[in-house]
Amino acid sequence: MAETLLDIKNIESFYGPIMAIRGVSLKVEKGQVVTVLGANGAGKSTLLKTISGIMDPEKGQVVFDGREIQGMEPHKVVSQGIVHVPEGREVFPLLTVDENLSLGAYTRSDKAEVEKDRQMVFEYFPILAERRNQEAGTLSGGQQQMLAIGRGLMLRPKIMLLDEPSLGLSPLLVQEIFAILKRLNKDEGVTMMLVEQNAKVALELADVGYVMEVGRIVMDDTADRLMESEDIKSFYLGHQEEGARGERRWKRKKTWR
């Protein structure tokens, strides 16, 4: 029987008077990759910030590993085993690759195991081993994204929250990074929740997908079924054959659940 690791129940989050998340509910099971798709402004990043404690929901529950964590301070959320890899990578630019990785393990005291995990990161991202003494700010965008993921892995997270890992990267680098994410899920058992605008790579990686629009979940299904959805093809996968007819159908649908 599948074990629910993250259970989000009817959460509402605000930026001042503006409601950014409107009654969102979703689940992530242990070992799954779940993706949340949507355009800019749909509320995807706000959802991750609410889970990781950067924002507090006004309503609803965030239950992680059987414990309610909404309203918990971000550093305490991290201590529960939740790692948030933010949009834009946000590595420490004046610190070396090695120092960034060490900061990822700041809550751990098992030094020997930390070093094993560092070597594991280097195995998945060999370029980081080559650049381990280089300042992170001098890395390319793709290398910084690899470092941000590697730094998250150093915590041995129960779940990784990944915010737009494809952002600003070339198609070749996107394919490389998502192939590594797939290996991390399959080989290391890393549970992931991924928010993305690049629906194709996200759905190829994910087990389950949700679609957000204006702060709400408007569709959810297995990733395979979403890949076959005409609405997803028209609006996220670049299929233009539906044209205006598809656009009208999308607008008519208040909810698809």
C-alpha positions in Angstrom: 0.0 0.0 0.0 1.3 3.4 -1.0 2.4 5.7 1.9 1.4 9.3 1.8 4.4 11.5 2.6 2.9 14.9 1.9 -0.8 15.7 2.2 -1.9 19.3 1.4 -5.5 20.0 2.5 -7.4 22.9 1.2 -4.7 25.5 1.8 -5.2 29.3 1.1 -2.2 31.6 1.0 -2.2 35.4 0.5 0.2 38.2 -0.6 -1.3 41.0 1.4 -5.0 41.2 0.4 -4.4 39.1 -2.7 -5.3 35.4 -2.5 -2.5 33.5 -4.4 -3.5 29.9 -3.4 -7.2 29.1 -3.5 -8.2 25.9 -1.7 -5.5 23.7 -3.1 -5.3 20.0 -2.1 -2.9 17.4 -3.3 -0.9 14.4 -2.2 2.7 13.1 -2.7 3.4 9.4 -2.0 6.7 8.2 -0.8 9.0 7.5 -3.8 6.8 9.4 -6.2 7.6 12.3 -8.5 4.7 14.7 -8.6 4.7 17.7 -10.9 2.6 20.9 -10.8 2.1 22.6 -14.1 0.9 26.1 -14.9 1.7 29.4 -16.5 3.4 32.3 -14.8 1.3 33.6 -11.9 -0.7 30.4 -11.5 0.6 30.0 -7.9 3.1 27.2 -8.3 6.0 28.8 -6.5 3.7 30.1 -3.8 2.6 26.5 -3.2 6.2 25.4 -2.6 6.9 28.4 -0.4 3.8 27.5 1.7 5.0 23.9 2.1 8.6 25.0 3.1 7.5 27.5 5.6 8.5 30.7 3.7 4.8 31.6 3.7 2.1 30.7 6.2 -1.3 29.6 4.9 -4.3 31.5 6.1 -6.4 28.3 6.0 -5.8 24.6 5.5 -3.3 22.0 6.6 0.1 20.8 5.4 0.8 17.4 6.7 4.2 15.9 6.2 5.1 12.4 7.3 2.1 12.3 9.6 2.7 15.7 11.2 1.1 19.1 10.6 3.8 21.6 9.6 1.9 24.7 8.4 3.1 27.8 10.2 6.4 26.1 11.2 9.6 28.1 10.8 11.5 27.3 7.6 14.6 25.9 9.5 12.3 23.6 11.4 10.7 22.5 8.2 14.1 21.6 6.8 14.8 19.6 9.9 11.8 17.5 9.1 13.5 16.4 5.8 12.0 18.9 3.3 14.5 20.5 0.9 13.4 23.4 -1.2 15.5 24.1 -4.4 14.3 27.6 -5.3 13.7 29.2 -8.7 16.9 30.9 -9.9 19.2 28.4 -8.1 20.4 30.8 -5.4 23.7 29.2 -4.7 26.2 31.1 -2.5 28.2 32.8 -5.2 31.4 33.6 -3.2 31.7 30.1 -1.7 33.2 27.2 -3.5 31.3 24.3 -4.9 32.6 22.2 -1.9 31.5 24.8 0.6 28.1 25.1 -0.9 27.7 21.3 -0.6 28.9 21.4 3.0 26.2 24.0 3.8 23.6 21.6 2.5 24.5 19.2 5.2 24.7 21.8 8.0 22.1 20.0 10.2 24.0 16.7 10.1 26.7 15.5 12.4 27.5 12.1 10.8 30.7 13.3 9.0 31.6 10.0 7.4 28.1 9.6 5.9 28.2 13.3 4.8 31.4 12.5 2.8 29.8 9.5 1.2 26.9 11.7 0.1 29.3 14.3 -1.3 30.9 11.5 -3.4 27.4 10.4 -4.5 26.7 14.0 -5.6 30.0 14.0 -7.6 29.0 10.7 -9.2 25.7 12.1 -10.5 27.2 15.5 -11.3 30.9 14.9 -12.4 31.4 18.5 -13.4 30.9 19.5 -9.8 33.9 17.3 -8.8 36.0 19.0 -11.5 34.9 22.4 -10.2 34.8 21.6 -6.5 37.3 24.4 -5.5 35.7 27.0 -7.9 33.5 29.8 -6.6 29.9 29.0 -7.3 29.2 32.4 -8.8 31.6 31.7 -11.7 29.8 28.5 -12.8 27.5 28.4 -15.8 23.7 28.5 -15.2 23.4 24.7 -15.8 26.3 24.0 -13.4 24.7 26.2 -10.7 21.4 24.3 -11.1 23.3 21.0 -10.6 25.0 22.5 -7.5 21.6 23.6 -6.1 20.2 20.1 -6.5 23.4 18.6 -5.1 23.4 20.9 -2.1 19.8 19.7 -1.5 20.8 16.1 -1.7 23.4 16.6 1.0 20.6 16.8 3.6 19.4 13.3 2.7 15.9 14.8 2.2 12.7 12.9 2.6 11.3 15.1 -0.2 12.8 17.6 -2.6 10.8 20.6 -3.7 12.1 21.8 -7.1 11.0 25.2 -8.4 11.4 25.5 -12.2 14.7 23.6 -12.6 14.6 24.1 -16.3 14.4 27.9 -16.1 16.9 29.7 -18.3 18.7 26.5 -19.5 19.4 25.2 -23.0 17.2 22.3 -24.1 20.3 20.0 -24.0 21.0 21.0 -20.4 17.4 20.6 -19.4 17.4 17.0 -20.8 20.6 16.2 -19.0 19.4 17.5 -15.6 16.0 15.8 -15.9 17.7 12.5 -16.8 19.7 12.8 -13.6 16.6 13.7 -11.6 15.0 10.5 -12.9 18.0 8.4 -11.9 17.9 10.0 -8.4 14.3 9.0 -8.1 14.7 5.5 -9.4 18.1 4.6 -8.0 18.2 6.6 -4.7 14.4 6.6 -4.0 14.3 10.4 -3.7 10.7 11.7 -3.5 10.2 14.9 -5.5 7.6 17.6 -6.0 8.4 19.6 -9.1 6.8 22.8 -10.4 7.4 23.6 -14.0 6.3 25.4 -17.1 8.1 22.9 -19.3 5.3 20.4 -19.3 7.0 17.9 -21.6 10.1 17.2 -19.5 8.1 17.4 -16.3 5.5 14.8 -17.4 8.2 12.5 -18.8 9.7 12.5 -15.3 6.6 12.5 -13.1 4.3 9.8 -11.9 1.4 12.2 -11.2 0.6 15.7 -12.4 -1.6 18.6 -11.3 -2.4 21.7 -13.4 -2.8 25.0 -11.6 -4.7 28.0 -13.0 -5.1 31.3 -11.0 -4.3 29.7 -7.7 -6.5 26.6 -8.1 -6.0 23.0 -9.1 -8.0 22.6 -12.3 -6.8 19.1 -13.4 -5.0 16.1 -12.0 -4.2 12.7 -13.3 -1.3 10.3 -13.9 1.5 11.9 -16.0 0.8 9.4 -18.8 -2.8 10.4 -19.1 -2.0 14.1 -18.9 0.5 13.7 -21.8 -2.4 12.3 -23.9 -4.9 15.1 -22.8 -5.8 17.3 -25.8 -5.9 20.3 -23.5 -2.4 19.7 -22.2 -1.2 19.1 -25.8 -2.8 22.4 -27.0 -1.6 24.6 -24.2 1.5 23.1 -22.7 3.1 20.8 -25.3 3.0 23.1 -28.3 0.4 21.2 -30.4 -1.4 23.8 -32.4 -3.9 21.6 -34.3 -6.7 22.5 -31.9 -6.3 26.2 -32.6 -9.0 28.6 -31.5 -11.4 25.7 -30.9 -9.1 24.3 -28.2 -8.7 27.7 -26.6 -12.5 28.2 -26.4 -12.8 24.7 -24.8 -10.1 25.5 -22.2 -11.9 28.8 -21.2 -15.3 27.1 -20.8 -13.9 24.6 -18.2 -14.3 26.0 -14.7 -13.0 22.6 -13.3 -12.1 19.3 -14.8 -12.3 17.2 -11.7 
